[in-house]
Amino acid sequence: MSEPQSVSEQPDDPYAVSFELILAAGTAKSKAMEAVELAREGQLDAARQALTRADDDFRQAHDIQFALLQREAGQDHVDVDIVLVHANDHLTMALMAKENAEMLIELYSRIHRLEARLPPSAPSTSSTASADQTTATDTNTNTKEN
């Protein structure tokens, strides 16, 4: 089985170009979301590394899109179909995911630093949520009993 051809080897196959863009953008978005999950778990260095790994996929997606723009600018018309529009939507959403991931990693970093400064008896944010739910349940139970 032969390896798939890259966009540079199939510049006239609009579906190949579109799906290569979808693949690169989707992979980049997945890595950005992985970074957020790692940060949420307190693995901040691993989160930053995951986001860095996503950069290669973002670069590949950008290169594909840029090649299409260069073709169009060079008077080589690029047919725009729903698959290419969909591919560009994937890239846009992936870029938004990356920007959000960068912000969330910073926020989780701050949260983890602040939680580390709490005295041992103080509840963490995760146990506070549980306590709030318990209080709400207790209130509902008491209301029903009365």
TORLUMLUM-85715 format. One record per atom (N, C-alpha, C, CB): residue in three letters; atom name; y, z, x. Coordinates in nm, 3 decimals. Each point is the difference from the previous one (the first is absolute). Glycine has a CB too. Example, Ala and Ser with C-alpha at 12.3 -4.5 7.8 and 13.67 -1.06 7.14 Angstrom:
<atoms>
> ALA, N, -0.569, 0.780, 1.319
> ALA, CA, 0.119, 0.000, -0.089
> ALA, C, 0.120, 0.000, 0.090
> ALA, CB, -0.117, 0.125, -0.189
> SER, N, 0.222, -0.197, 0.154
> SER, CA, 0.119, 0.006, 0.082
> SER, C, 0.109, 0.073, -0.077
> SER, CB, -0.063, -0.215, 0.118
</atoms>
This chain:
<atoms>
> MET, N, -0.118, 0.000, 0.084
> MET, CA, 0.118, 0.000, -0.084
> MET, C, 0.124, 0.000, 0.088
> MET, CB, -0.124, 0.122, -0.183
> SER, N, 0.217, -0.211, 0.156
> SER, CA, 0.120, -0.009, 0.082
> SER, C, 0.105, 0.098, -0.048
> SER, CB, -0.049, -0.241, 0.047
> GLU, N, 0.139, 0.276, 0.044
> GLU, CA, 0.108, 0.092, -0.036
> GLU, C, 0.102, -0.073, -0.084
> GLU, CB, -0.036, 0.133, 0.210
> PRO, N, 0.104, -0.060, -0.300
> PRO, CA, 0.102, -0.065, -0.082
> PRO, C, 0.115, -0.051, 0.087
> PRO, CB, -0.061, 0.147, -0.194
> GLN, N, 0.116, -0.259, 0.153
> GLN, CA, 0.112, -0.056, 0.075
> GLN, C, 0.127, 0.077, -0.034
> GLN, CB, -0.110, -0.226, 0.003
> SER, N, 0.198, 0.234, 0.095
> SER, CA, 0.127, 0.068, -0.023
> SER, C, 0.098, -0.096, -0.066
> SER, CB, -0.040, 0.152, 0.197
> VAL, N, 0.151, -0.099, -0.238
> VAL, CA, 0.103, -0.082, -0.065
> VAL, C, 0.044, -0.112, 0.091
> VAL, CB, 0.076, 0.198, -0.132
> SER, N, -0.064, -0.169, 0.260
> SER, CA, 0.045, -0.103, 0.093
> SER, C, -0.098, -0.117, 0.006
> SER, CB, 0.119, 0.176, 0.133
> GLU, N, -0.248, -0.150, -0.162
> GLU, CA, -0.100, -0.106, 0.001
> GLU, C, -0.011, -0.069, -0.135
> GLU, CB, -0.124, 0.126, 0.176
> GLN, N, 0.178, -0.065, -0.282
> GLN, CA, -0.006, -0.056, -0.135
> GLN, C, 0.137, 0.004, -0.066
> GLN, CB, -0.240, 0.071, -0.019
> PRO, N, 0.343, -0.126, 0.080
> PRO, CA, 0.133, 0.015, -0.057
> PRO, C, 0.019, -0.068, -0.135
> PRO, CB, 0.082, 0.014, 0.231
> ASP, N, -0.168, -0.109, -0.264
> ASP, CA, 0.017, -0.073, -0.125
> ASP, C, -0.085, 0.053, -0.114
> ASP, CB, 0.053, -0.197, 0.136
> ASP, N, -0.130, 0.301, -0.112
> ASP, CA, -0.081, 0.058, -0.105
> ASP, C, 0.075, 0.119, -0.060
> ASP, CB, -0.216, -0.076, 0.114
> PRO, N, 0.286, 0.055, -0.225
> PRO, CA, 0.083, 0.108, -0.054
> PRO, C, -0.080, 0.123, -0.040
> PRO, CB, 0.157, -0.174, -0.079
> TYR, N, -0.279, 0.155, 0.033
> TYR, CA, -0.080, 0.116, -0.040
> TYR, C, -0.041, 0.083, 0.121
> TYR, CB, -0.083, -0.129, -0.197
> ALA, N, 0.047, 0.062, 0.306
> ALA, CA, -0.038, 0.073, 0.121
> ALA, C, 0.118, 0.081, 0.051
> ALA, CB, -0.168, -0.178, 0.058
> VAL, N, 0.286, 0.118, -0.058
> VAL, CA, 0.120, 0.070, 0.045
> VAL, C, 0.028, 0.119, -0.091
> VAL, CB, 0.094, -0.215, 0.093
> SER, N, -0.100, 0.195, -0.222
> SER, CA, 0.029, 0.107, -0.096
> SER, C, -0.098, 0.115, 0.013
> SER, CB, 0.095, -0.169, -0.155
> PHE, N, -0.223, 0.136, 0.167
> PHE, CA, -0.100, 0.106, 0.007
> PHE, C, 0.004, 0.072, 0.134
> PHE, CB, -0.142, -0.129, -0.158
> GLU, N, 0.180, 0.059, 0.263
> GLU, CA, 0.017, 0.068, 0.129
> GLU, C, 0.117, 0.099, -0.008
> GLU, CB, -0.095, -0.202, 0.122
> LEU, N, 0.200, 0.163, -0.191
> LEU, CA, 0.115, 0.089, -0.021
> LEU, C, -0.041, 0.121, -0.084
> LEU, CB, 0.157, -0.198, 0.017
> ILE, N, -0.233, 0.174, -0.123
> ILE, CA, -0.049, 0.110, -0.085
> ILE, C, -0.085, 0.096, 0.082
> ILE, CB, 0.004, -0.151, -0.202
> LEU, N, -0.092, 0.098, 0.284
> LEU, CA, -0.088, 0.083, 0.082
> LEU, C, 0.081, 0.086, 0.097
> LEU, CB, -0.181, -0.173, -0.021
> ALA, N, 0.273, 0.112, 0.092
> ALA, CA, 0.079, 0.075, 0.099
> ALA, C, 0.086, 0.106, -0.068
> ALA, CB, 0.003, -0.202, 0.150
> ALA, N, 0.061, 0.166, -0.260
> ALA, CA, 0.086, 0.095, -0.071
> ALA, C, -0.083, 0.113, -0.061
> ALA, CB, 0.164, -0.184, -0.048
> GLY, N, -0.277, 0.150, -0.010
> GLY, CA, -0.085, 0.102, -0.061
> GLY, C, -0.055, 0.098, 0.102
> GLY, CB, -0.060, -0.163, -0.175
> THR, N, 0.022, 0.113, 0.290
> THR, CA, -0.050, 0.087, 0.106
> THR, C, 0.111, 0.092, 0.050
> THR, CB, -0.168, -0.176, 0.067
> ALA, N, 0.287, 0.120, -0.050
> ALA, CA, 0.114, 0.081, 0.044
> ALA, C, 0.032, 0.110, -0.100
> ALA, CB, 0.091, -0.200, 0.123
> LYS, N, -0.092, 0.165, -0.251
> LYS, CA, 0.029, 0.099, -0.104
> LYS, C, -0.106, 0.110, -0.001
> LYS, CB, 0.113, -0.178, -0.138
> SER, N, -0.238, 0.140, 0.152
> SER, CA, -0.108, 0.100, 0.003
> SER, C, 0.019, 0.098, 0.116
> SER, CB, -0.155, -0.167, -0.104
> LYS, N, 0.193, 0.115, 0.219
> LYS, CA, 0.021, 0.087, 0.115
> LYS, C, 0.121, 0.092, -0.022
> LYS, CB, -0.101, -0.176, 0.150
> ALA, N, 0.204, 0.126, -0.216
> ALA, CA, 0.117, 0.083, -0.030
> ALA, C, -0.039, 0.112, -0.097
> ALA, CB, 0.153, -0.197, 0.036
> MET, N, -0.234, 0.165, -0.135
> MET, CA, -0.044, 0.102, -0.095
> MET, C, -0.094, 0.100, 0.066
> MET, CB, 0.024, -0.166, -0.187
> GLU, N, -0.106, 0.119, 0.280
> GLU, CA, -0.085, 0.091, 0.077
> GLU, C, 0.087, 0.098, 0.079
> GLU, CB, -0.180, -0.178, 0.018
> ALA, N, 0.289, 0.128, 0.037
> ALA, CA, 0.091, 0.085, 0.077
> ALA, C, 0.058, 0.111, -0.088
> ALA, CB, 0.056, -0.196, 0.148
> VAL, N, -0.021, 0.164, -0.271
> VAL, CA, 0.053, 0.101, -0.092
> VAL, C, -0.105, 0.107, -0.027
> VAL, CB, 0.152, -0.173, -0.106
> GLU, N, -0.274, 0.132, 0.081
> GLU, CA, -0.107, 0.096, -0.028
> GLU, C, -0.024, 0.091, 0.120
> GLU, CB, -0.106, -0.165, -0.157
> LEU, N, 0.106, 0.108, 0.276
> LEU, CA, -0.018, 0.082, 0.121
> LEU, C, 0.114, 0.100, 0.014
> LEU, CB, -0.122, -0.190, 0.111
> ALA, N, 0.243, 0.147, -0.139
> ALA, CA, 0.115, 0.091, 0.009
> ALA, C, -0.011, 0.112, -0.103
> ALA, CB, 0.143, -0.189, 0.083
> ARG, N, -0.187, 0.154, -0.203
> ARG, CA, -0.017, 0.101, -0.105
> ARG, C, -0.099, 0.106, 0.045
> ARG, CB, 0.052, -0.171, -0.177
> GLU, N, -0.155, 0.129, 0.249
> GLU, CA, -0.102, 0.093, 0.049
> GLU, C, 0.045, 0.076, 0.125
> GLU, CB, -0.173, -0.152, -0.096
> GLY, N, 0.292, 0.121, 0.145
> GLY, CA, 0.052, 0.070, 0.118
> GLY, C, -0.034, -0.067, 0.132
> GLY, CB, -0.018, 0.205, -0.131
> GLN, N, -0.044, -0.320, 0.127
> GLN, CA, -0.036, -0.073, 0.122
> GLN, C, 0.114, -0.098, 0.035
> GLN, CB, -0.249, 0.021, -0.054
> LEU, N, 0.360, 0.035, 0.098
> LEU, CA, 0.122, -0.078, 0.017
> LEU, C, -0.010, -0.102, 0.113
> LEU, CB, 0.126, 0.194, -0.088
> ASP, N, -0.188, -0.157, 0.199
> ASP, CA, -0.014, -0.097, 0.109
> ASP, C, -0.088, -0.117, -0.043
> ASP, CB, 0.029, 0.185, 0.169
> ALA, N, -0.137, -0.155, -0.237
> ALA, CA, -0.089, -0.106, -0.049
> ALA, C, 0.073, -0.087, -0.103
> ALA, CB, -0.201, 0.148, 0.041
> ALA, N, 0.286, -0.087, -0.121
> ALA, CA, 0.077, -0.076, -0.099
> ALA, C, 0.094, -0.098, 0.069
> ALA, CB, -0.014, 0.194, -0.161
> ARG, N, 0.081, -0.147, 0.262
> ARG, CA, 0.092, -0.089, 0.073
> ARG, C, -0.076, -0.112, 0.070
> ARG, CB, 0.158, 0.193, 0.033
> GLN, N, -0.277, -0.161, 0.018
> GLN, CA, -0.082, -0.103, 0.064
> GLN, C, -0.047, -0.105, -0.101
> GLN, CB, -0.075, 0.169, 0.171
> ALA, N, 0.039, -0.125, -0.290
> ALA, CA, -0.043, -0.093, -0.105
> ALA, C, 0.115, -0.094, -0.037
> ALA, CB, -0.164, 0.170, -0.089
> LEU, N, 0.284, -0.115, 0.083
> LEU, CA, 0.116, -0.083, -0.032
> LEU, C, 0.027, -0.100, 0.113
> LEU, CB, 0.097, 0.188, -0.139
> THR, N, -0.117, -0.145, 0.261
> THR, CA, 0.017, -0.090, 0.114
> THR, C, -0.104, -0.112, -0.004
> THR, CB, 0.094, 0.189, 0.137
> ARG, N, -0.218, -0.153, -0.174
> ARG, CA, -0.105, -0.103, -0.011
> ARG, C, 0.035, -0.102, -0.108
> ARG, CB, -0.172, 0.168, 0.078
> ALA, N, 0.240, -0.125, -0.181
> ALA, CA, 0.040, -0.091, -0.108
> ALA, C, 0.099, -0.105, 0.050
> ALA, CB, -0.039, 0.184, -0.166
> ASP, N, 0.113, -0.152, 0.270
> ASP, CA, 0.102, -0.093, 0.050
> ASP, C, -0.059, -0.135, 0.040
> ASP, CB, 0.130, 0.196, 0.079
> ASP, N, -0.251, -0.197, -0.022
> ASP, CA, -0.062, -0.127, 0.038
> ASP, C, -0.023, -0.088, -0.123
> ASP, CB, -0.111, 0.113, 0.196
> ASP, N, 0.067, -0.051, -0.304
> ASP, CA, -0.024, -0.076, -0.123
> ASP, C, 0.132, -0.046, -0.063
> ASP, CB, -0.211, 0.131, -0.037
> PHE, N, 0.312, -0.045, 0.043
> PHE, CA, 0.132, -0.040, -0.050
> PHE, C, 0.054, -0.117, 0.082
> PHE, CB, 0.045, 0.235, -0.077
> ARG, N, -0.065, -0.229, 0.207
> ARG, CA, 0.047, -0.108, 0.087
> ARG, C, -0.071, -0.131, -0.036
> ARG, CB, 0.047, 0.167, 0.185
> GLN, N, -0.178, -0.158, -0.208
> GLN, CA, -0.075, -0.121, -0.036
> GLN, C, 0.051, -0.057, -0.133
> GLN, CB, -0.202, 0.089, 0.123
> ALA, N, 0.224, -0.003, -0.221
> ALA, CA, 0.050, -0.046, -0.129
> ALA, C, 0.140, -0.061, 0.015
> ALA, CB, -0.135, 0.178, -0.116
> HIS, N, 0.217, -0.113, 0.195
> HIS, CA, 0.135, -0.052, 0.023
> HIS, C, -0.006, -0.137, 0.068
> HIS, CB, 0.088, 0.235, 0.019
> ASP, N, -0.177, -0.250, 0.078
> ASP, CA, -0.012, -0.128, 0.070
> ASP, C, -0.042, -0.112, -0.095
> ASP, CB, -0.060, 0.124, 0.209
> ILE, N, -0.029, -0.093, -0.302
> ILE, CA, -0.044, -0.100, -0.097
> ILE, C, 0.118, -0.041, -0.088
> ILE, CB, -0.234, 0.096, 0.001
> GLN, N, 0.304, 0.004, -0.052
> GLN, CA, 0.114, -0.029, -0.087
> GLN, C, 0.109, -0.075, 0.076
> GLN, CB, -0.053, 0.206, -0.135
> PHE, N, 0.078, -0.165, 0.258
> PHE, CA, 0.103, -0.065, 0.082
> PHE, C, -0.036, -0.146, 0.027
> PHE, CB, 0.056, 0.221, 0.105
> ALA, N, -0.184, -0.247, -0.080
> ALA, CA, -0.045, -0.139, 0.023
> ALA, C, 0.027, -0.085, -0.124
> ALA, CB, -0.178, 0.081, 0.160
> LEU, N, 0.156, -0.024, -0.277
> LEU, CA, 0.028, -0.074, -0.124
> LEU, C, 0.150, -0.028, -0.013
> LEU, CB, -0.200, 0.107, -0.109
> LEU, N, 0.281, -0.008, 0.142
> LEU, CA, 0.145, -0.018, -0.008
> LEU, C, 0.048, -0.105, 0.100
> LEU, CB, 0.024, 0.238, -0.074
> GLN, N, -0.082, -0.237, 0.194
> GLN, CA, 0.038, -0.100, 0.100
> GLN, C, -0.038, -0.140, -0.046
> GLN, CB, -0.030, 0.172, 0.180
> ARG, N, -0.088, -0.185, -0.240
> ARG, CA, -0.041, -0.131, -0.051
> ARG, C, 0.100, -0.050, -0.104
> ARG, CB, -0.242, 0.056, 0.043
> GLU, N, 0.277, 0.033, -0.135
> GLU, CA, 0.094, -0.039, -0.106
> GLU, C, 0.136, -0.035, 0.059
> GLU, CB, -0.122, 0.149, -0.162
> ALA, N, 0.168, -0.071, 0.257
> ALA, CA, 0.130, -0.026, 0.063
> ALA, C, -0.002, -0.130, 0.080
> ALA, CB, 0.041, 0.246, 0.012
> GLY, N, -0.158, -0.283, 0.036
> GLY, CA, -0.014, -0.123, 0.077
> GLY, C, -0.025, -0.122, -0.087
> GLY, CB, -0.087, 0.136, 0.186
> GLN, N, 0.119, -0.125, -0.312
> GLN, CA, -0.015, -0.110, -0.096
> GLN, C, -0.145, -0.035, -0.031
> GLN, CB, 0.215, -0.088, 0.084
> ASP, N, -0.308, 0.177, -0.051
> ASP, CA, -0.140, -0.019, -0.036
> ASP, C, -0.024, 0.090, -0.121
> ASP, CB, -0.075, -0.054, 0.242
> HIS, N, 0.092, -0.002, -0.360
> HIS, CA, -0.004, 0.077, -0.124
> HIS, C, -0.130, 0.079, -0.014
> HIS, CB, 0.148, -0.171, -0.107
> VAL, N, -0.134, 0.297, 0.070
> VAL, CA, -0.115, 0.087, -0.025
> VAL, C, -0.015, 0.012, -0.151
> VAL, CB, 0.033, 0.129, 0.218
> ASP, N, -0.149, -0.170, -0.268
> ASP, CA, -0.026, 0.015, -0.143
> ASP, C, -0.018, 0.147, -0.033
> ASP, CB, -0.107, -0.229, -0.010
> VAL, N, 0.182, 0.275, -0.088
> VAL, CA, -0.009, 0.139, -0.042
> VAL, C, -0.081, 0.005, -0.129
> VAL, CB, 0.224, 0.058, 0.109
> ASP, N, -0.339, 0.007, -0.099
> ASP, CA, -0.083, 0.017, -0.119
> ASP, C, -0.016, 0.150, -0.027
> ASP, CB, -0.124, -0.219, 0.045
> ILE, N, 0.054, 0.251, -0.150
> ILE, CA, -0.014, 0.139, -0.041
> ILE, C, -0.072, 0.083, 0.106
> ILE, CB, -0.003, -0.074, -0.239
> VAL, N, -0.086, 0.014, 0.314
> VAL, CA, -0.072, 0.074, 0.103
> VAL, C, 0.094, 0.039, 0.114
> VAL, CB, -0.213, -0.122, -0.059
> LEU, N, 0.302, 0.032, 0.097
> LEU, CA, 0.098, 0.031, 0.104
> LEU, C, 0.099, 0.106, -0.049
> LEU, CB, -0.024, -0.233, 0.093
> VAL, N, 0.065, 0.223, -0.218
> VAL, CA, 0.088, 0.102, -0.057
> VAL, C, -0.071, 0.136, 0.002
> VAL, CB, 0.113, -0.173, -0.147
> HIS, N, -0.239, 0.172, 0.109
> HIS, CA, -0.080, 0.122, 0.001
> HIS, C, -0.011, 0.057, 0.142
> HIS, CB, -0.130, -0.084, -0.200
> ALA, N, 0.110, -0.004, 0.297
> ALA, CA, -0.009, 0.043, 0.139
> ALA, C, 0.130, 0.065, 0.046
> ALA, CB, -0.164, -0.185, 0.045
> ASN, N, 0.275, 0.127, -0.082
> ASN, CA, 0.129, 0.059, 0.038
> ASN, C, 0.024, 0.132, -0.072
> ASN, CB, 0.089, -0.229, 0.041
> ASP, N, -0.139, 0.241, -0.163
> ASP, CA, 0.007, 0.130, -0.069
> ASP, C, -0.078, 0.106, 0.079
> ASP, CB, 0.022, -0.117, -0.223
> HIS, N, -0.139, 0.078, 0.272
> HIS, CA, -0.080, 0.093, 0.080
> HIS, C, 0.077, 0.045, 0.124
> HIS, CB, -0.211, -0.110, -0.082
> LEU, N, 0.275, 0.016, 0.147
> LEU, CA, 0.076, 0.034, 0.120
> LEU, C, 0.117, 0.093, -0.034
> LEU, CB, -0.065, -0.220, 0.102
> THR, N, 0.135, 0.190, -0.209
> THR, CA, 0.112, 0.085, -0.041
> THR, C, -0.047, 0.142, -0.031
> THR, CB, 0.117, -0.201, -0.092
> MET, N, -0.226, 0.212, 0.018
> MET, CA, -0.052, 0.134, -0.033
> MET, C, -0.050, 0.072, 0.125
> MET, CB, -0.064, -0.083, -0.229
> ALA, N, 0.006, 0.010, 0.321
> ALA, CA, -0.046, 0.062, 0.125
> ALA, C, 0.118, 0.053, 0.080
> ALA, CB, -0.199, -0.155, 0.004
> LEU, N, 0.306, 0.078, 0.000
> LEU, CA, 0.120, 0.046, 0.072
> LEU, C, 0.059, 0.125, -0.066
> LEU, CB, 0.046, -0.236, 0.072
> MET, N, -0.047, 0.238, -0.204
> MET, CA, 0.048, 0.120, -0.071
> MET, C, -0.091, 0.119, 0.029
> MET, CB, 0.098, -0.145, -0.181
> ALA, N, -0.228, 0.121, 0.185
> ALA, CA, -0.095, 0.107, 0.030
> ALA, C, 0.026, 0.055, 0.140
> ALA, CB, -0.172, -0.105, -0.151
> LYS, N, 0.202, 0.017, 0.245
> LYS, CA, 0.028, 0.046, 0.137
> LYS, C, 0.126, 0.085, 0.004
> LYS, CB, -0.112, -0.206, 0.092
> GLU, N, 0.217, 0.159, -0.158
> GLU, CA, 0.125, 0.078, -0.002
> GLU, C, -0.022, 0.136, -0.065
> GLU, CB, 0.133, -0.213, -0.009
> ASN, N, -0.205, 0.214, -0.102
> ASN, CA, -0.029, 0.127, -0.067
> ASN, C, -0.088, 0.089, 0.087
> ASN, CB, 0.021, -0.114, -0.222
> ALA, N, -0.117, 0.054, 0.290
> ALA, CA, -0.090, 0.077, 0.087
> ALA, C, 0.080, 0.067, 0.112
> ALA, CB, -0.190, -0.158, -0.052
> GLU, N, 0.284, 0.086, 0.109
> GLU, CA, 0.082, 0.059, 0.106
> GLU, C, 0.076, 0.122, -0.052
> GLU, CB, 0.024, -0.227, 0.107
> MET, N, 0.033, 0.215, -0.226
> MET, CA, 0.073, 0.113, -0.058
> MET, C, -0.094, 0.115, -0.036
> MET, CB, 0.171, -0.160, -0.090
> LEU, N, -0.286, 0.127, 0.032
> LEU, CA, -0.093, 0.105, -0.040
> LEU, C, -0.058, 0.074, 0.121
> LEU, CB, -0.055, -0.133, -0.204
> ILE, N, 0.028, 0.061, 0.311
> ILE, CA, -0.050, 0.066, 0.121
> ILE, C, 0.104, 0.100, 0.050
> ILE, CB, -0.137, -0.204, 0.060
> GLU, N, 0.262, 0.164, -0.061
> GLU, CA, 0.106, 0.092, 0.043
> GLU, C, 0.007, 0.121, -0.093
> GLU, CB, 0.130, -0.193, 0.097
> LEU, N, -0.139, 0.170, -0.227
> LEU, CA, 0.005, 0.112, -0.095
> LEU, C, -0.120, 0.092, 0.015
> LEU, CB, 0.126, -0.146, -0.159
> TYR, N, -0.245, 0.089, 0.173
> TYR, CA, -0.119, 0.084, 0.021
> TYR, C, 0.011, 0.077, 0.131
> TYR, CB, -0.138, -0.163, -0.131
> SER, N, 0.197, 0.102, 0.231
> SER, CA, 0.021, 0.070, 0.127
> SER, C, 0.088, 0.123, -0.022
> SER, CB, -0.025, -0.218, 0.127
> ARG, N, 0.132, 0.201, -0.201
> ARG, CA, 0.089, 0.113, -0.030
> ARG, C, -0.072, 0.107, -0.082
> ARG, CB, 0.198, -0.156, 0.008
> ILE, N, -0.272, 0.112, -0.107
> ILE, CA, -0.073, 0.096, -0.085
> ILE, C, -0.098, 0.081, 0.084
> ILE, CB, 0.022, -0.155, -0.196
> HIS, N, -0.097, 0.087, 0.281
> HIS, CA, -0.099, 0.071, 0.082
> HIS, C, 0.067, 0.096, 0.098
> HIS, CB, -0.155, -0.196, -0.022
> ARG, N, 0.269, 0.155, 0.078
> ARG, CA, 0.073, 0.090, 0.090
> ARG, C, 0.050, 0.123, -0.076
> ARG, CB, 0.070, -0.196, 0.142
> LEU, N, -0.019, 0.176, -0.262
> LEU, CA, 0.050, 0.112, -0.079
> LEU, C, -0.114, 0.092, -0.045
> LEU, CB, 0.191, -0.143, -0.078
> GLU, N, -0.302, 0.084, 0.036
> GLU, CA, -0.114, 0.082, -0.040
> GLU, C, -0.052, 0.083, 0.116
> GLU, CB, -0.061, -0.172, -0.171
> ALA, N, 0.068, 0.118, 0.292
> ALA, CA, -0.046, 0.073, 0.117
> ALA, C, 0.089, 0.122, 0.028
> ALA, CB, -0.091, -0.214, 0.095
> ARG, N, 0.214, 0.209, -0.142
> ARG, CA, 0.093, 0.111, 0.022
> ARG, C, -0.012, 0.109, -0.107
> ARG, CB, 0.154, -0.160, 0.110
> LEU, N, -0.226, 0.132, -0.218
> LEU, CA, -0.015, 0.099, -0.107
> LEU, C, -0.084, 0.118, 0.048
> LEU, CB, 0.019, -0.182, -0.173
> PRO, N, 0.014, 0.301, 0.127
> PRO, CA, -0.085, 0.115, 0.034
> PRO, C, -0.138, -0.020, -0.063
> PRO, CB, 0.202, 0.154, 0.015
> PRO, N, -0.305, -0.094, 0.043
> PRO, CA, -0.136, -0.020, -0.050
> PRO, C, -0.018, 0.035, -0.147
> PRO, CB, -0.078, 0.047, 0.228
> SER, N, 0.155, 0.047, -0.280
> SER, CA, -0.017, 0.040, -0.140
> SER, C, 0.070, -0.093, -0.098
> SER, CB, -0.019, 0.233, 0.079
> ALA, N, 0.110, -0.317, -0.029
> ALA, CA, 0.072, -0.091, -0.089
> ALA, C, -0.091, -0.115, -0.041
> ALA, CB, 0.220, 0.061, 0.109
> PRO, N, -0.213, -0.100, -0.236
> PRO, CA, -0.086, -0.110, -0.045
> PRO, C, 0.048, -0.133, 0.057
> PRO, CB, -0.050, 0.126, -0.212
> SER, N, -0.044, -0.215, 0.241
> SER, CA, 0.036, -0.134, 0.045
> SER, C, 0.029, -0.084, -0.123
> SER, CB, -0.143, 0.019, 0.209
> THR, N, 0.192, -0.140, -0.188
> THR, CA, 0.034, -0.085, -0.114
> THR, C, -0.121, -0.033, -0.084
> THR, CB, 0.186, -0.096, 0.132
> SER, N, -0.302, 0.082, -0.070
> SER, CA, -0.119, -0.033, -0.078
> SER, C, -0.045, 0.118, -0.085
> SER, CB, -0.069, -0.162, 0.178
> SER, N, 0.080, 0.284, -0.127
> SER, CA, -0.042, 0.114, -0.081
> SER, C, 0.106, 0.033, -0.105
> SER, CB, -0.133, 0.089, 0.194
> THR, N, 0.259, -0.125, -0.168
> THR, CA, 0.105, 0.022, -0.099
> THR, C, -0.027, -0.085, -0.123
> THR, CB, 0.166, 0.052, 0.182
> ALA, N, -0.208, -0.175, -0.160
> ALA, CA, -0.030, -0.087, -0.114
> ALA, C, -0.114, 0.059, -0.082
> ALA, CB, 0.079, -0.201, 0.130
> SER, N, -0.179, 0.254, -0.064
> SER, CA, -0.112, 0.061, -0.071
> SER, C, 0.046, 0.122, -0.077
> SER, CB, -0.158, -0.084, 0.174
> ALA, N, 0.245, 0.163, -0.113
> ALA, CA, 0.051, 0.119, -0.068
> ALA, C, 0.082, -0.038, -0.122
> ALA, CB, 0.003, 0.123, 0.219
> ASP, N, 0.076, -0.230, -0.208
> ASP, CA, 0.078, -0.046, -0.115
> ASP, C, -0.092, -0.046, -0.113
> ASP, CB, 0.186, -0.069, 0.154
> GLN, N, -0.293, 0.001, -0.120
> GLN, CA, -0.094, -0.045, -0.102
> GLN, C, -0.069, 0.118, -0.065
> GLN, CB, -0.034, -0.213, 0.126
> THR, N, -0.002, 0.314, -0.047
> THR, CA, -0.065, 0.119, -0.054
> THR, C, 0.094, 0.072, -0.095
> THR, CB, -0.139, 0.022, 0.208
> THR, N, 0.266, -0.008, -0.169
> THR, CA, 0.098, 0.066, -0.085
> THR, C, 0.016, -0.076, -0.131
> THR, CB, 0.120, 0.086, 0.203
> ALA, N, -0.114, -0.218, -0.196
> ALA, CA, 0.013, -0.080, -0.121
> ALA, C, -0.122, 0.017, -0.088
> ALA, CB, 0.143, -0.165, 0.122
> THR, N, -0.260, 0.169, -0.063
> THR, CA, -0.123, 0.019, -0.076
> THR, C, -0.002, 0.138, -0.064
> THR, CB, -0.122, -0.156, 0.154
> ASP, N, 0.161, 0.259, -0.076
> ASP, CA, 0.005, 0.136, -0.053
> ASP, C, 0.098, 0.009, -0.116
> ASP, CB, -0.060, 0.090, 0.226
> THR, N, 0.174, -0.156, -0.214
> THR, CA, 0.100, 0.002, -0.106
> THR, C, -0.055, -0.066, -0.126
> THR, CB, 0.184, -0.004, 0.171
> ASN, N, -0.250, -0.109, -0.154
> ASN, CA, -0.058, -0.069, -0.116
> ASN, C, -0.109, 0.085, -0.064
> ASN, CB, 0.051, -0.221, 0.106
> THR, N, -0.132, 0.286, -0.027
> THR, CA, -0.107, 0.084, -0.052
> THR, C, 0.059, 0.118, -0.076
> THR, CB, -0.150, -0.068, 0.189
> ASN, N, 0.253, 0.131, -0.132
> ASN, CA, 0.063, 0.113, -0.066
> ASN, C, 0.065, -0.042, -0.131
> ASN, CB, 0.039, 0.107, 0.222
> THR, N, 0.019, -0.225, -0.225
> THR, CA, 0.064, -0.048, -0.122
> THR, C, -0.104, -0.021, -0.109
> THR, CB, 0.181, -0.109, 0.137
> LYS, N, -0.295, 0.055, -0.102
> LYS, CA, -0.105, -0.026, -0.098
> LYS, C, -0.060, 0.130, -0.052
> LYS, CB, -0.049, -0.217, 0.113
> GLU, N, 0.041, 0.317, -0.026
> GLU, CA, -0.059, 0.127, -0.041
> GLU, C, 0.092, 0.077, -0.095
> GLU, CB, -0.124, 0.009, 0.217
> ASN, N, 0.255, -0.030, -0.205
> ASN, CA, 0.096, 0.075, -0.082
> ASN, C, 0.009, -0.056, -0.135
> ASN, CB, 0.126, 0.059, 0.196
</atoms>
